[in-house]
Amino acid sequence: MRGAHQRGSEKTFASSGPLTVLKLSKADQDMRFDVPVVGLSTIQVMAEAGATCLCISAGKTLMFDRDEMVSLADQNKIAIVAV
């Protein structure tokens, strides 16, 4: 991850402003073998990094633990947008 620094088992992030995370599928991506996935750990890492928005491919992204993920995003003021 760009801007991430590993220190022992702990990651630190260098950010100069709001971050948006894109989790999008490619136009020619073979969805049988390679599907974009998001879940609780996605939101946890985003919160640690100071990210404020998660942008996913509508209808082409697997969301694990969706209700808990949305709740955690809300708690951390992270918007989730499907395009």
C-alpha positions as CSV (number, residue, x, y, z in Angstrom):
1,M,0.0,0.0,0.0
2,R,1.4,3.3,-1.0
3,G,2.2,5.5,2.0
4,A,2.1,2.5,4.4
5,H,5.1,1.8,6.6
6,Q,5.7,-1.4,8.4
7,R,7.2,-1.2,11.9
8,G,7.4,-4.6,13.5
9,S,3.9,-6.0,13.4
10,E,2.4,-2.5,13.3
11,K,1.6,-0.4,10.2
12,T,1.8,3.3,10.2
13,F,0.3,5.4,7.4
14,A,1.5,8.7,5.9
15,S,-1.3,10.8,4.6
16,S,-1.4,14.3,3.4
17,G,-5.3,14.6,3.2
18,P,-8.5,12.6,2.7
19,L,-8.1,9.2,1.1
20,T,-10.5,7.4,-1.2
21,V,-10.1,3.6,-1.7
22,L,-11.1,2.2,-5.0
23,K,-12.1,-1.5,-5.2
24,L,-13.2,-1.8,-8.8
25,S,-13.2,-4.6,-11.4
26,K,-11.6,-4.3,-14.7
27,A,-13.8,-4.2,-17.8
28,D,-12.4,-7.5,-19.0
29,Q,-12.0,-9.1,-15.6
30,D,-12.9,-12.8,-15.4
31,M,-15.4,-12.8,-12.6
32,R,-15.3,-16.6,-12.2
33,F,-11.8,-16.4,-10.7
34,D,-11.1,-12.8,-9.7
35,V,-13.8,-10.9,-7.8
36,P,-13.2,-7.7,-5.8
37,V,-13.9,-8.4,-2.1
38,V,-14.4,-6.0,0.8
39,G,-15.3,-6.6,4.4
40,L,-14.6,-5.6,8.0
41,S,-10.8,-5.6,7.6
42,T,-11.1,-3.3,4.6
43,I,-12.9,-0.7,6.8
44,Q,-10.6,-1.2,9.8
45,V,-7.5,-0.5,7.6
46,M,-9.2,2.4,6.0
47,A,-10.1,3.9,9.4
48,E,-6.5,3.5,10.6
49,A,-5.2,5.2,7.4
50,G,-7.7,8.1,7.7
51,A,-9.6,7.1,4.5
52,T,-13.0,8.7,4.1
53,C,-14.6,6.9,1.1
54,L,-14.7,3.4,-0.3
55,C,-15.7,3.2,-3.9
56,I,-16.8,-0.3,-5.2
57,S,-18.1,-1.8,-8.5
58,A,-21.9,-2.0,-8.2
59,G,-23.0,-5.6,-8.6
60,K,-19.5,-6.9,-9.0
61,T,-18.0,-6.7,-5.5
62,L,-18.5,-9.3,-2.8
63,M,-19.2,-7.7,0.6
64,F,-18.6,-9.9,3.6
65,D,-20.4,-9.2,6.9
66,R,-22.2,-6.4,5.0
67,D,-24.3,-5.1,8.0
68,E,-21.3,-5.0,10.4
69,M,-19.2,-3.5,7.6
70,V,-21.6,-0.6,7.0
71,S,-22.0,-0.1,10.7
72,L,-18.2,0.2,11.2
73,A,-18.0,2.5,8.2
74,D,-20.7,4.7,9.7
75,Q,-18.9,4.8,13.1
76,N,-15.7,5.9,11.3
77,K,-17.4,8.4,9.0
78,I,-16.5,6.4,5.9
79,A,-18.8,6.7,2.9
80,I,-19.4,3.6,0.7
81,V,-20.2,4.4,-2.9
82,A,-21.1,1.9,-5.6
83,V,-20.5,2.9,-9.2
